[in-house]
Amino acid sequence: MLDGIRIIEIEGIGPGPFAAMMLADLGADVICVQRPGGPPLPGMPARNLLDRGKRTIALDLKSNADRPVLQALINRADGLIEGMRPGVMERLGLGPAECHALNPALVYGRMTGWGQDGPRATQAGHDLNYIGLSGALWYASPPGQPPMTPPTLVGDIGGGSLYLVAGMLAGIINAGRTGKGSVVDAAIVDGSAHMMALIMSMWAGGGFQAQRGASLLDGPHWTRSYACADGGFFSVQALEPKFYAQFLDLMGLSDDPVFVRQHDPRDWPGATARLTALFASQPRDHWTTLFAGSDACAAPILSPDEAANDPHLAARGTWVSPDGVLQPSAAPRFDGRVVDPPQPPRRDQHRDEILKSLGLA
């Protein structure tokens, strides 16, 4: 879908590389400019999964010898992605002003946690810090327990990478119409707050409260996870009455007075205790079989390697293992096509090819 679009990625860690990987998954020609001497974090593999579909070249951004190469790449690019702290690229002489002087139509994507301005802009931080401050972490765990989410998903990837991708695509479309580039300020703290819009719409309608455990999707017995007898876990989110009715029927609880009033908060603690005991009485596979094929909105909680073998995900090819490396397929899909992800390149693998294309071999 993005054939003919070229993105220059200044190597970083986490959400920036993920955003560039997603653009590569969508067909863009992504050239990752890597730092000489090794990966940005110790222990990272020689072939980084987040580099799949990209071409790689190692350049020293502080070197006068390498600067013309990067400038030539920028000159021919539609977009650039960087994930440095605010001010770092400017000090290198590679900020938006310098890059737009080379290429006025360039979309300059900036991936940070706190954003390019504000009191925290230059402070260090990580996924949990950004979503903790933004409000996105608030409903992440039952009341009385410290909030915790799956690592990186809500902040780095959801509030960061995906917003950067959306911003880059919008900027490229605009540049195609106007010939004018732009600067995309993708801050994880902003994106994760923006993802709260659905919850805040429910808040305005009374469906969500500030108190944890008292709202439509974080308090009832029919919207939580339960431990099973074998140490596995099972998810339940039977929101609509017709799905809740199916759930109760399969659990043998249709006539139990504790479960009749689905939306009465006074019944939630007792119903939760009953379901906790019921789910703990049987292994996860028992519940998986019981709810198979139903609209009860109940499903097992799987690890990634288990998910790869689930019949539904296997049929869709959601998880794949090229060269024995478990990884997700590209998403979204277009026209029903599933494309196997390419093997990630080695560091600096495409140096000769890239230099030759620039006339700098």
C-alpha positions in Angstrom: 0.0 0.0 0.0 2.9 2.4 0.6 5.0 1.3 -2.4 7.1 4.3 -3.5 7.2 5.9 -0.1 10.6 6.2 1.5 11.2 6.7 5.2 14.5 7.4 6.9 14.7 6.1 10.4 17.3 7.3 12.8 17.9 4.3 15.0 16.5 4.4 18.5 14.7 2.0 20.8 11.1 0.9 21.3 8.3 2.9 19.8 10.2 4.6 17.0 11.6 1.4 15.5 8.1 -0.2 15.9 6.5 2.6 14.0 9.1 2.3 11.2 8.6 -1.5 11.1 4.8 -1.0 10.7 5.4 1.4 7.8 7.8 -1.2 6.3 5.1 -3.9 6.8 2.7 -1.6 4.8 5.2 -1.5 1.9 7.3 1.6 2.5 11.0 1.6 1.7 12.4 2.2 5.2 16.1 2.8 5.5 17.3 2.5 9.1 20.3 4.7 9.8 22.1 2.7 12.6 24.9 3.9 14.9 28.3 2.3 14.2 29.7 -0.3 16.6 26.6 -2.1 17.6 22.9 -1.9 18.7 21.7 1.0 21.0 21.0 -1.5 23.9 23.3 -4.3 25.0 21.9 -7.8 24.5 19.9 -6.9 21.4 20.1 -9.5 18.6 22.2 -9.0 15.5 19.0 -9.3 13.5 16.4 -7.2 15.3 12.8 -8.2 14.7 11.8 -4.6 14.6 14.1 -4.1 11.5 12.1 -6.6 9.4 11.4 -5.2 5.9 13.9 -2.4 6.3 17.3 -1.7 4.7 20.2 -0.8 7.0 23.2 1.4 6.9 25.5 2.5 9.7 26.4 6.2 9.8 28.0 8.4 12.5 25.8 11.4 12.8 28.6 13.4 14.3 31.0 12.7 11.4 31.5 15.1 8.6 32.3 12.2 6.3 28.9 10.5 6.9 26.8 13.7 7.0 26.6 14.0 3.2 25.2 10.4 3.0 22.4 11.2 5.4 21.7 14.5 3.7 21.4 12.7 0.4 19.0 10.2 2.0 16.9 13.0 3.5 16.8 14.7 0.1 15.1 11.7 -1.5 12.8 10.8 1.4 9.1 11.3 2.1 9.5 11.1 5.8 12.1 10.9 8.7 11.6 9.3 12.1 13.7 10.0 15.1 13.3 9.2 18.8 15.9 11.4 20.5 15.3 13.7 23.5 14.1 17.2 22.5 17.1 19.2 21.2 19.4 16.4 20.4 18.8 16.4 16.6 19.0 20.2 16.6 22.5 20.0 18.2 23.5 17.6 15.5 22.4 20.0 12.8 19.6 17.6 11.8 16.5 19.3 13.2 13.4 20.1 11.3 14.7 23.4 10.0 17.8 21.9 8.6 16.0 19.0 7.1 13.3 21.1 5.5 16.0 23.3 4.0 17.1 20.1 2.2 13.6 18.8 1.5 10.7 21.1 2.0 8.1 18.3 1.6 9.7 16.1 4.2 7.4 14.8 7.0 9.6 14.9 10.1 8.3 12.4 12.8 9.4 12.9 16.4 8.8 10.1 18.9 9.1 11.0 22.5 7.5 10.2 25.8 6.7 13.6 27.2 6.6 15.6 23.9 8.8 18.4 22.5 7.8 21.0 25.1 6.4 21.3 28.6 8.0 21.0 32.0 8.9 17.3 31.6 10.1 17.4 28.0 13.7 16.8 28.7 13.2 14.3 31.5 13.8 10.6 31.2 10.8 8.3 31.4 9.3 5.0 30.3 6.0 3.4 29.3 4.5 3.2 32.8 5.5 6.7 33.6 3.8 8.2 30.6 0.5 6.3 30.9 0.5 6.8 34.7 0.6 10.6 34.2 -1.8 10.7 31.3 -4.6 8.9 33.1 -4.5 5.8 30.9 -3.1 3.5 33.6 -5.8 4.4 36.2 -8.3 1.5 35.4 -5.6 -1.1 34.7 -6.1 -3.4 37.8 -8.7 -4.2 40.4 -9.2 -1.8 43.2 -6.6 -2.2 46.0 -4.0 -3.5 43.6 -1.3 -1.3 42.0 -2.2 -0.6 38.3 -0.2 -2.6 35.8 -0.7 -3.2 32.1 1.0 -5.6 29.6 4.4 -4.1 29.0 4.7 -1.5 26.2 1.3 -2.0 24.7 -0.7 0.9 26.0 2.1 3.5 26.1 5.0 2.8 23.8 3.1 1.1 21.1 -0.5 2.2 21.4 0.0 5.8 22.5 3.4 6.2 20.8 4.1 4.1 17.7 0.6 4.0 16.3 0.1 7.7 16.7 3.4 8.4 15.0 2.3 6.1 12.1 -1.0 7.9 11.8 0.8 11.3 11.9 3.3 10.3 9.3 0.7 9.0 6.9 -1.4 12.2 7.4 1.7 14.3 6.8 2.6 12.4 3.7 -0.9 12.8 2.3 -0.8 16.5 3.0 2.6 16.9 1.5 1.4 15.2 -1.7 -1.4 17.7 -2.0 0.5 20.8 -1.0 4.2 20.1 -1.5 4.8 21.3 2.1 6.3 19.1 4.8 5.4 19.1 8.5 6.7 18.1 11.9 4.8 15.3 13.7 5.1 15.6 17.5 4.1 12.1 18.7 4.3 12.1 22.5 3.3 8.9 24.3 1.7 11.0 27.1 -0.6 12.7 24.5 -1.4 9.5 22.5 -2.3 7.4 25.6 -4.5 10.3 26.9 -6.2 10.4 23.5 -7.0 6.7 23.7 -9.0 7.5 26.8 -11.7 9.2 24.6 -14.0 6.2 24.6 -13.8 5.8 28.4 -14.3 9.6 28.8 -17.4 9.5 26.7 -18.8 6.8 29.0 -17.7 8.9 32.0 -19.8 11.8 30.6 -22.8 9.4 30.4 -22.3 8.0 33.9 -20.8 4.6 32.8 -17.4 5.3 34.4 -16.6 6.7 37.8 -13.3 8.1 39.1 -13.4 5.4 41.8 -11.6 2.3 40.5 -13.8 -0.9 40.5 -17.1 1.0 40.4 -17.5 1.5 36.7 -19.2 -0.4 33.8 -16.0 -2.1 32.5 -13.8 -2.4 35.6 -16.2 -3.4 38.4 -18.7 -6.1 37.5 -18.2 -9.8 37.7 -18.9 -10.2 34.0 -15.9 -8.1 32.9 -12.7 -9.5 34.5 -10.3 -12.4 34.4 -10.4 -15.5 36.6 -7.9 -18.1 37.7 -8.5 -21.7 36.8 -7.6 -24.9 38.6 -4.5 -25.6 36.6 -3.0 -22.1 37.0 -4.4 -20.9 33.7 -6.7 -17.9 33.3 -9.9 -17.1 31.6 -11.4 -13.8 30.4 -15.1 -12.8 30.7 -16.7 -9.7 29.3 -20.3 -10.4 28.7 -21.4 -6.8 28.4 -24.7 -6.9 26.5 -27.7 -8.6 28.2 -28.1 -11.2 25.5 -24.5 -12.3 25.8 -24.7 -12.2 29.6 -27.7 -14.5 29.4 -25.7 -17.0 27.3 -22.9 -16.8 29.8 -25.1 -17.5 32.7 -26.9 -20.4 30.8 -23.6 -22.1 30.1 -22.4 -21.6 33.6 -25.7 -23.0 35.0 -26.5 -19.8 36.8 -29.5 -18.5 34.8 -31.9 -18.9 37.8 -29.5 -17.9 40.5 -30.7 -14.6 42.2 -27.2 -13.4 42.8 -26.7 -13.0 39.0 -30.1 -11.8 37.9 -29.4 -8.0 38.3 -26.5 -7.7 35.9 -25.9 -3.9 36.4 -26.6 -3.6 40.1 -23.3 -2.8 41.8 -24.6 -4.2 45.1 -24.6 -7.7 43.6 -21.1 -7.5 41.9 -18.9 -8.5 44.9 -21.0 -11.6 45.7 -21.2 -12.6 42.1 -17.5 -12.1 41.6 -16.8 -14.3 44.6 -19.0 -17.1 43.2 -17.4 -17.0 39.8 -14.0 -16.9 41.3 -14.7 -20.2 43.1 -16.4 -21.7 40.0 -13.5 -21.0 37.6 -11.0 -22.2 40.2 -12.8 -25.6 40.3 -11.8 -26.6 36.7 -8.8 -26.3 34.4 -8.7 -23.7 31.7 -9.3 -26.3 28.9 -12.6 -27.2 30.6 -13.9 -23.6 30.3 -12.5 -23.3 26.7 -14.5 -26.3 25.7 -17.6 -25.1 27.5 -17.7 -21.7 25.8 -16.4 -22.9 22.3 -18.7 -21.6 19.6 -20.9 -19.5 21.9 -21.6 -15.7 22.0 -21.0 -15.7 25.8 -17.9 -13.4 25.3 -15.6 -15.6 27.3 -12.2 -16.8 26.1 -9.0 -18.3 27.5 -6.0 -16.1 28.2 -3.1 -17.5 26.2 0.7 -16.9 26.1 2.0 -15.8 22.7 3.3 -19.3 21.9 -0.1 -20.8 22.9 -1.8 -18.2 20.8 0.2 -19.2 17.8 -1.4 -22.7 18.0 -5.0 -21.5 18.7 -7.2 -22.7 15.8 -8.6 -19.3 15.0 -5.3 -17.4 15.1 -3.6 -20.3 13.2 -6.2 -20.2 10.5 -5.6 -16.4 10.1 -1.9 -16.7 10.3 -1.8 -14.1 13.0 1.4 -15.5 14.5 4.2 -16.9 12.4 7.7 -18.3 13.0 10.0 -17.7 10.1 13.4 -19.1 10.8 12.1 -20.2 14.2 11.5 -16.7 15.5 7.9 -16.2 16.8 6.5 -12.9 15.7 3.1 -11.4 14.6 2.2 -11.0 11.0 1.7 -7.6 9.5 -1.6 -5.8 10.4 -3.9 -4.6 9.1 -4.5 -6.7 6.0 -5.5 -5.6 2.6 -7.8 -7.6 0.2 -7.4 -10.6 2.5 -3.7 -11.0 1.8 -1.3 -12.4 4.5 2.3 -11.6 3.7 5.0 -13.6 5.5 7.4 -11.1 7.3 10.9 -11.1 5.8 14.0 -12.0 7.8 15.4 -8.9 9.6 18.6 -7.6 8.1 22.0 -7.6 9.6 23.4 -4.3 10.9 24.8 -2.2 8.0 23.7 -4.9 5.6 22.7 -2.6 2.7 25.5 0.0 2.9 26.9 -0.7 -0.6 23.5 -0.9 -2.2 22.3 2.4 -0.6 25.6 4.3 -1.4 25.4 3.1 -5.0 21.8 4.3 -5.3 22.9 7.7 -4.1 25.9 7.9 -6.4 28.2 7.9 -3.4 29.7 4.4 -3.8 
